[in-house]
Amino acid sequence: MQEQYIISIDQSTQGTKALLFDGTGKLQNRSDLPHRQIVNESGWVSHDPEEIYHNTIRVVQDLLEKSGIDRKKVAGVGISNQRETSLAWDFVTGKPVVDAIVWQCARAAAICESVENAGYEEWIREYTGLKLSPYFPAAKFAWILENVDGAREKADRKELCLGTVDTWLIYKLTGGKSFKTDYSNASRTQLFNIHTLTWDKKICEIFGIPTDCLAKVCDSDSCFGMTDFGSVLPHEVPIHGVLGDSHGALFGQGCLRPGMMKTTYGTGSSIMMNTGEQPVMSTHGVVTSLAWKMKGKVNYVLEGNINYTGAVISWLKDEVQLISSPGETQSLCLEAEQDDDLYFVPAFTGLGAPYWNSHAKGSLSGITRTTRRAEIVRACTECIAYQIRDIVQAMSQDAGLDAVELRVDGGPTRNQYLMQFQSDILDADVLVPDAEELSGIGAAYAAGIALGVYSDDVFGQMRRTRYNPKMDEERRQKKIKGWNEAVGAVIG
């Protein structure tokens, strides 16, 4: 069979990557470019949509030049993307009417307060699976319509596109021919009814958003249009797989059955559990979304997001200067006293899931005369595993499924001490893959399977290091009790 290649675009908060996969699903090459983080005096965070699009073209061009492959053998494209970042552009000209509002930006907080005061908070959570928040595009789109000159008028004339980054890239890469999104991204807008699988007209009315401005929702493995990346390729190829980045990582990890879960360790962490073909509405502080819709079937997830995991290690290095590089944490953790009562709760800006306390302040508790630098670094490292355990526990209680294993990815997974402690405190196996670009891998596999380049066997090629729990039950419960008391002290 003729060699074929899949290009995967991983468009993240910090930059854009192009990844090249061969016909067996192995990563052959990559190219990346950062984009500007535009932060104004009010703390609003924005991205330039045109810069993101032009960087996408540039990384693909550089990828193909570096790899030297026959460009005629590129079979298709997958896209994974930062999820809740919100864009608005003119349907005819394709020009943005405002810079993209990044998921981190809370400028739409007053809109959420108004919606809450009107009594719609629980309604929205019931039908979208999401806690009312300016984090999601619903409020961001509403802010654009209320505050950007001419936006409301364009919307009324059906000349305005409102979408997430995937929709913007699909529109631009297809020359304006496709205005589409996939189920995973739609489910993160807070406008999509996860039960009827349609844009919710009532919720759109609550936020003042015309449904005509929203993209057509398509299966995650469907054909979203054709592109040649601005003549970088000698022929057009299909964009045949689109997933939000966390969903892409879930798929790339092969978490295809109910109860399978993954954690991405980054600045913060995203923990996802596949719950199968029926939604599980959380009563334990996490949210419900769609994993994807592929081969005509929907899969749902429970998801919890933690603000400070890898960021704790950055804080140790940059602010308190207890380490000079993240790599030092492993040796210091091993050197430290293991059975003290030292706990660090990283509530730098409150605590997110599953605690949801925005007023909590961070704490280092249990200090004694024998507490040294090593013990403090160990406590800060272990807080990552404790927080993830709390999310996994909440999901297991919601879904009625015990955690048997956790598939993980991200830079902190190189810390063997952390991975063993994660396994111990979870009382479950932790699996670390030999690959890092899980979001991009997921989008590539989705596209490749849909195009017939890969079979489902592609998931089996990934090699994983397995950590098994070794801590005895009495010690585990003692440590969990101490953590719970430390968290309780900061949330009151």
N, C-alpha and C positions, 0 to 999 in steps of 0.2 A: 504493500500500500504506500502511496506517495506520502512523504513527510509533510505534516501540516503543523501550523503554529497558532496559538491563541495569544492575543494581547489583552492584558488586564490593566485597566486604569484604576488606581487606588487614590481617590481624591480626599485628602484628610484635612484636618484643621490647620496644620502647619505647612502642608505642601502637597505636591502632586507627584505620584510615582507611576511609571509605566513598567510593566513586568512582562517578560516574554516566556511562554511555556511551550515546550515541545509536544510532540504527539503522544508522549507517555504521561504528560502532566508534570514534568519536572521543570523547575525554574531554571532558565538558561541565562538570563541577563536582566538588568534593571537600570532605570535612569530616573533621577528625581530632581525636582526644583522646589524651593520654598517660595511662598508668596507673602506679601506684606500683611502684618497684623495692624490694622488701622484702629487706634484707640484714641478717642477725643478727650477733652477735658472733663466730660461728664462720665467717663468710664465706659462709653458705648464701644462695642467691639464690632468691627466691620471687615469685610473682604471686598476686593475689586473683582466683580464677576468676569470682566474682560481679561484681567490678568490670569485668572484661573483657567479660562478657556485657552488663551494663547500659550500658557505653560503646558497644558495638555498636549497641544500640537507639538510643542518643542521637545517634550520628553519622549514622545513616540518617535519623532524624527531621530533624536539622539540614540534611542534604544536600537532602532533598526540599523543605524550607521555603525554602532559599536558591535552589534551581533554579526553583521555581514551576511545575514540570511537572504535567500531568494524571497523578495517581498511578495511574489505571486503566490507563495505558499502560506500566507496568513489567511486563516479560514474564518476568523471572527473575533469579536471583542466582548469582554465583560467589563462592567463598571461597579466598583464599590465606592461609597461616598460618606463624608461627614453628614450626619442625618438631619438635624433640626435647623441648620442654617437656611435662611429664608431669602428668596430673591423675587424681584418683580421686574418685568421687562415688557417692552412694546411688542405686541404680537406681529406687527407688520415689519418694523425696522429691525427687530431683534436687539434693540439697544436697552440696557438697564435703565430704569427710572430712578434708581437709588443703589448705593452699595449694598451688598448682601449683609443681612443682619445675622451675625454668628450666634450659634446655639448658646454660647456663654453669656450673651448680652441680655440684660434685664430691663431694657428701656420700655418694654410693654407691660411692666408690673401694674401700672394704674388701670390698664384695660382688664387685667385679671381680677383686680380688686372690685371693679365695677360689675363684672360678671358674677363674682361671688356674692356681692351685696344684693344682686337681683335674684339670688337663690338657685343658680344653675350649677353649682359646683358638683353636687352628687349626680345630677343628670348627666353631666359631661363625663364623669368618671365611669358611670354605668355603661354608657354607649361607646366610649372610645377606649376604655381600659386605663386611662391616664389621669394622674392627679393634675388638677388645674394649675398651670404654671406658665410664666412668661418664657420659660425654656423652650416651649413648643411653638411651631409656626403659626397656629391659629391666632394667637395674640400678636405675633410679629406681623402677619399679613394685615391684621386690623390696624395696627399702628401705621403701616405704610399707607393704607387707604385714608387714614385720618390726617396724616402729617406731611405727606409728600405732594407737592404741588402738581395738580393734574392727574394724580393717580386714580382718584374716585371717578373723575369724568371719563378716563380711558376705560375703567372697569364697566361703567354704565353703557359705554359704546361697544363692549365686548372686544376691546383692543388691548387688554392687559392680561399678561400671563403671570400667575402666582405659582411658584414652585420651589422645590428643594434642589440641591446641587445636581442630583442625577437628572432631573427634568431639564435644567439649564444646559447641561452638557449634551444630552440627547438632542435637544432643540438645535444647538449650535453645530454639533457634529453632523447632523443630517441636513444642514442648510435651511433650517426652519420648517422642514417637512413633518417632523414628529413632535407632538406635544404630549408626552407620556411620562408616567411614573410606574413603579411597581408596588406591589402590596406591602412589602416591608417598609418602604419609605412613606407610603400613604398612611400607614397605621401609626406613624410617629408625628403626624401633623396636628393631632387633637381635633380633626375635622372629619375623620373617617370612622364610620360605624363598623366595628369589628364583628358584629353579629350579622348584619345584612350585607356586609362587604361592599358598601357604597358610600359616597360622600353623604354625610348626614345633613339633610336640608335644614332641619331645625337648629342644629348647632352652627351651621354656616350663617343662618339668620341671626343667631345670638351674637356672633362676632361681626356681623355686617359684611360677610364675604359672599359675593355672587359665585354660584357653583360653575358658571360659564368661564370663570377665570382659572379654574383648577384643571389639572391634566387628566387625561384618560388613564385609568388604572388598569394595568396589564399584568399577566402572570410574570413572575420573576424570571422565568426562563423563556419568555416569548421573544419574538423579533421586534425590537424597538425602532428599527429603521436601519438605513444603510449609510456607511461613511467611508471616505478614503482619507480622512484626516487632512483635508485641504490639499489633496493631490500628493500627500506623502506616500500613499500606496498607489500602485498602478491600476487598481480596480477597487470598486466599492465592496465592502464586506459587511455582514450583519452585526449589529449590536444585539447579542442574543442572551445576555444575562445581566441583570441589574439587582443589586442588593445594598441596603444600608450597611455601613462598615461592620457593626457588631453582628448583624445577621450573616454577613459574608464570612466572618470568623467562625460562627456557629456551624455554617455549612461546610467551610473548609476543614474544620475539625472532624467532620463526619458525624455530627450530633443529629442524626436523622430520625431517631426513635424517641418516644416519650420517656422522660426521666433523664435523658442524656443532657449534660450541661458543660458549659465552658466558661472560663474566666479570662478576660484580657487584662493583664497587668500593665497599666500605662501610668500617666500622671495621676489619673484616677483609675477605677476599674469598672468594667461592665461584666456582670454575671448574668448568664442566660440559661434557662432550662426549657428544652423542647417539651411541650405538654400535649402534642398530638393534634388531632383534628377538631377538638372542641376547646373553646376558651375556658380558662380557669381564672375566675375573678379573685384577686387577692384580698385577704382580710388581715395580712401580716406585714403590710408596709412596702410591698413591691408593686410593679405595674404589669399590665397585660398588653401584649402587642401581637402582631402577626410575625411569625418567623419568615414566611414566604408563601407564595403559591406556585407550585411546580407540578408539571404533569397533571394539571387540572385539580390538584388537591391542595387545600390550605393546611398549614401547620401553625400552631400558636406557640407563644413563649410567655414565660414569666421572666421579668428582668428587674434587676436592682443595680443602681449605679452608686458608686462610692466616690466621693470627691478627692480624698487624699490617700493614695496608696504609694505609688512611686514618688509622688510629690513629697512624702515624708522623708525619703532618702535624700532628695534634693535639698530639703530644709536642713537636714543634718550636715550637708556639705557646704551650702552657700550661706545660710544664716547663722547657725551656731558653730559651724566649722569644726565639728567633731571628727569628720572624715575628709580626706582630700579627693576621694573618688568612690563611686558606688561599690566598686569591687572590694573595698576594705571591709564592708559590712560582714561578709561571711566569716573571715578569720576572727573578727572581734566578737561575733556572736558565739563562735566556738570557744573562745577564750573566757567568756563571761560565766559567772555563776548562773546555773540553770534553774535553781529552785527557790529563788527569792520571791518577793511579792511586789516587784516593780512592774508597773503598767503605764503605758503611754496611750492617751486617747487624743487623736489628732483632730480635734474640733476647732480648726483654725477659723472656719467661717460657719460654725454650727455643724450639725450632723445630718446627713441625708438618710437614705434608706438603710435599714428599716426603722430608724429611730425618729426621723423627721422632727428635729429640734433645732431651729435656726438660731436660738439664743445660747446654745451650749458653748462653753469655752474649753479649750484644750487643757489637758492636765498630765503631769507626771507624778504618779502617786506610789507610795511604798518605799520612799528613799530612806536608806539607813547610812550609818557611818562607813559601811563597806561598799557602798554604791560607787562604781567607777565609770569611766568613759565606756568601757566594754559593755557594762550592764545597761547603760542608757541606750547605746546603739542597738543592743539586743531587744530591748523593750520596744523601741521605735520600729524595728524590723518585724517583730512579732505582731504588732498592732495591725499590720496588713492582713495577716492570716486570720486574726480574730474577726475583723470586720467582714471578710469574705465568708467565714463560717456563719456569721449571723444572717447574712443574706441567703446562703444555701439552706440554713435551717428554716427560714421563713418560707422559702419556695417549697421545701419538702413538706412542710405543714399544709400549705395551700393546695398542693397537688396530690397529697397523700402518697408520695413516692419517696423512698429512702435514697439518699445519695450513696451510690456505690463507687463512682469514680468522678473525678473532675478533670476535664481536659483544659490545659492552660496554654497561654502564649504571652509574649511581651518580654521586654528587657529584664525585669526582676526575676524571671524564671531561671536565669543563669545562676542565681544564688541557691546553692544546694541546701544550705541550712534552712532557708525560707521554705523551699519546696518540701523538705522532710517535715518541718514543723507544721506546714499547711496540711499535709497528710495526717499527721498525728492529731492535730486539734479537730480535724473533720472526722477522723476515724473512717477515712475512705482513701482509695488510691488516687494519686495525682499523676497525670500523664503529661510529660513535656515533649513536644514534637521537635524534630530536627530541622524544622523550617520556621521562619519568623513572620513571613508576610501572609498571615492567615486570612485577612480580609480580601486581599488581592487573589489569593489562592481560591477562596470561595467563589468569587465572581468568575474567575477563569474556568473552574470546574463546572459551574452552572452553564456557562456558554458552551464549553466543550462537550458536555453531555448532551445538551439540546441539539448541537450540530452533528452529533454522531462521531466526533473526534475521540471522545473518551466514553468508556462504559462506567458503570457504578463501581467497578473494581479499582478505579483511580484512587479512591480513598484509602485503599489497603497499602499503597506504596509508602505512606508516611511512616517513618521510624520514630518511636517514642521511648523516652526514658521513664520508667515507672517507679514511683515512690510509694511504698506500702507503710501503713501505720505501724509504729513500733512502741509508742507510748502506752504504759499500762493505764487501765481505766480509772483507777483511783487518782493518779497524777493528772490525767486529762480533766477529770471533773473538778479537781482542785483549781487548776489553771483557769478553766471556764468560769468558775464561780468568782475568782478574783477579778477577771475581766468584766463580768457583769456588774460587780460592785463598783469598779472604776467608772464604767459608763453611767451607771445609776447616779453616781456622785456628781457628774457634770450635767446630766439632764434633769436632775431634781425629782 
